[in-house]
Amino acid sequence: MGTELLAVLPPGEAAAVLGWLHQVEAVFSRFRPGSDVSRANAGGRVAVSELFLRVLTEACAHQKRTGGLFSPFLGAEVARAGYAVDFDAIGAIGVAEPAEPAEPAPARTAGTPLVHLDHDDGTIRLPDGVAVDLGGFVKGWSVQAAADALCSERGLIDAGGDLVAWRGHADRPWRVGVDHPTAQEPVGVLELPRSAAVATSSVVRRSWPTATGGRAHHIIDPRTGEPADSDCLQATVLAGNLAAAEVYATCLTILGTAEGPGWLAGLDPTATWLTVDRDGTVRHSPDLPLEPAA
């Protein structure tokens, strides 16, 4: 999935998690020609796996919950922004420049694209110009699914900073640091509850220069089809489920530091958050278990 994996688990369970994530990557990678995502994005009516249909259906449910602010159908837009190949091929952040898109973006239409999902015969058909990109959502979903399937009383699975952690009543709490997107010193340390999921969305980590001298990134605002342009550089969300936390963090980044927190409180009052704006200012919900970095 183009990310580092840290699993604090017994060796057998760690190996099982790694195998599961490889299986997920084979289904959902935009950069593997034989994946379900790549074949669906090629057009026409395509037979896909039950796993693909299950995850996309859950992503569509989040799309509905967020009023379309989160969308799993931004594959064409993120490719036009420059993320058309694996990020390792683009090169180090701030160094390599992706190729400019060959075709201009089509005019955007209001509402959700008419996607045909047939669970009876296991097929999908996307409208012209629409492509699936489940990116961070499927990473969060698959890590959460892996954690839910394990038997260990205590464990942690961290996929590129997005993590699930759990522990027994008598165990010491997990403590995890939150990086600052523009400063060397971390924002602080989260002391996690017994069962927790933490996701971070950033416009800094996966960004690249454009031909016009600006920068682009992979967080697409579905309202415009362009990289999000709010004041929020990074959003971190602590919630009970990692797929949901991924969605919330993405939406906070799109909405910005003024509108995002109120929006999230209305959608899920149990989720807590932290944001960093373009000036480096850190804000967080009052009940976030954040301690200053040592």
N, C-alpha and C positions, 0 to 999 in steps of 0.2 A: 504493500500500500504506500510505498515511498516514505516510510516513517520508521523510526527506531521503536523497538518493543522492549519493555521491561516487565517481567513477570516475577513477582515474589510469591512463589508457589513451590510445592514439591515437584521434583524433576519430571515425574510422569505427567502431572497435570500441566506443567509448563509446555511440555512437548505436544500435548493434545491441543492446547490453545494455539500454538504456532501452526500446527497442521490445519486447524480450523480456519485461521486467518488466511493461510495460503489458498484454501478452498474458496473462501469468500472473494479474494482478490481475482481468482481465475474467472469468476462469474461477473464481477462488477467493474473491472478495470476498463477505462476508456482507451487504454493504450495497447491492449491485446486484441488483435483482429478476431480471434475466436470467442471472445467473451460474449455473454448475453447482451451486455450493454452495447458493445460495438456492433453486433449483428442487428440489434433493434434499431440503433441509430442509422444503419445503412438504408433503412426504409423497407416498406412492404409489411406483409403479415409474417411474423417471425415466431417460431416455436422457442420458448424459453423455459428455464427451470422453475420448479415450484419455489425455490429459494428466491429467485429474482422477483416473481410475482408477489411473494409475501412481503419482501422488503419494500418494493415499490408501492404496494398497497398501504403499508404503514406510513411511508413518506407522504403519500397523497392525503392521508388522514391529518398529518401535521400541516400540510399545505392548507387544508380546509380550516383547521383550528386557528391558524395565523392569518387568515384572510388573504392568503396568497403571498404573504411577506417572505415565507420560505417556499421554495419551489424545487422539486427534483427534475425539472425540465429546462435547465439552463445550460445544457451541454454545448449547444451551438454558440451561445453568448460567451461562455468562458473560453471557448476555442478562438472566437473572433478577437477576444481581448489579448490573445497571445499564448494561452495555456492549451496548446493543441497537441503537445507531446509531453512525455513524462518530464517532471520538473528537473530531474537530473540531466536531461538532455538540453534543457534551456541553459543550464549552467549555474554557477554561484550567483546568489542574489546580488544585483547591482553590477554584474559583469557582462553576462551574455544577454543578447537581445533576441527575442523570438521573431520569426518571420511575420510580416504583416499579412492580414487576411487577404485572400485573392478576390473575395466578393464583398460588396457592402452589406451591412446588416439589413434584413428586410424590415418593412414597417411593422411596428408592434401592434397587436390587437388586444383589446381589453379582455379580462377574464382568463379562465384556465383553458389550456389547449384541449381539444377533443381527442383524448387518447383512448384507444379501444383495448381494454384488458379483458381477456377471456379466460377465466379460471377453469372452465370446463374442458377446453381443449389445450390450455397452456400456451396461449399465443398473445402477442402484443402487436399493435399497429399504431405508429406515430404519424401525426400529420406532417406534411412537407415543412421543412425548416425547423422542426422541433427535435431536440436530442436530449436523452437522459444523462444526467450527471448526479450520481448519488454520493460521490466524494466523501466529505466528512460525516455525512449522515450514516452511511453504511459502515464506516469505521466505528462510530459510536455504537451503532446497533449491534455489530458483530462482537465487539468487546463486552458489551452488556450481556449478550446471549451466552458468551463463553463463561463469564462469571456466574451467571444464573445456573449453569449446568455443572458447576464444580461442587465438590463435597467439603473442601477445606473450610475450617471454622474461621481462619484468618488468611487474607490474601490481598494482593494488589496486582492489577494489570494496567500498564501505562503504555499507550500507543501514541508516541509523539507529543506527550503532554496532556492528552485526554485520557482520563483514567477512571477506573472503578476500584473501590477499596472497601473491604469489609473486615469485621473482627468480632470476637466473642465479647461477652459482658466484662470479663476480667482482663481483657487485653488492653495494653496501652494504645491510645489513639494514634492513628497514622497522622503524620505531619508532612505537608508537601509545600514546596516553595512555588511562588507565582513570579515568573520573570517579568521584568519591565521591558516593553518593546523597544525603547530607545535609550535606556540607561543601563549601566553595568550592574548596578545594585538591584536586587530583586524588590518587587513591590512589598512582599511580606510572606508570611507562612500561614497556611490554613491548617487548623486542627480539625480533622474530619470526624463527623458523627459515625456511629457504628456501621452504617451502610451508606455509601455516598458515591456520587458520580460528579466529576469535574471536567468541564469542557472549556476550551479557549478558542476564540475566533480572532484572527489578526490579519490586518491588511499589510503588515510589514514582512512577515516571515516568508510568504510566497508572493513576491512582487518582482517586477522587472522593468527596465527602461523601455520607453516607447520611441518611435521614430520622431515624434514631435518634441522630445526632450522631457516629457513627463514620466510618470510611473503608472503601471497598471498592476492589478492584483486579482486574486481568484474569487473574491467575495462579490458576487453580482447582485445588484438591486433588481429584482424582477419587475419593478415598476418602470424602469428605464431600459433594462437590458445592458447596462453599463456597469463597470466596477463601482461599488458603493462610494459615495463621496460625502459621508457625514463627518463630524468632528471626532468620531471614535476610532482610535487606532487599534484597540484591543478590548475585548470583552471576555470575562471569565464568569462562568455560571456554575454554582453548586446546586445539584438537584438529586432526585432519587433514581433517575434513569439517565444513562449516558446519551442515548439517542435524542431524548427530549432536551438534555442540556446542550447538545450540539446545535439543535434548532434554535434554542433560546439565545445562545451566544451569537449565532449568525444574525439573528434578527436585531439584537441590541447593536451590533456593529453597523447594520444598515440604517437603523433609526437614529442613532447618535445618543449622546449622553443626556440630553434634555428630555427627549421623548421616550427613549427606550425603557428606562426603569419603571415608569408608570404603566407603560404597555405590558411589561412582564408581570407586574403586580396584579393586573387585571386578568391575565391569562393563567398564571400559576402563582398564587400567593406563597406557596411553600418554597419556591426557588429563591436563592440569594445570588448576588451579582457583584462584580467589580469591573470598572471601566477605566481606561487610560485614554485621555484625549490628545489632540495634536500638540498641545502645550506641555504634555507630560503630566498633567494633573490627574491624580488618582481619586476616584470616587467609589464608594461601595455601600451596599445596603447596611442599615444599622445592625442587623442581626447576623451578618456574615462573620464566622469565627476566624477573623484575621488578626494575626499578631505581627508586630514590626519585625523585619528581618534583623538577625543578630549582627 
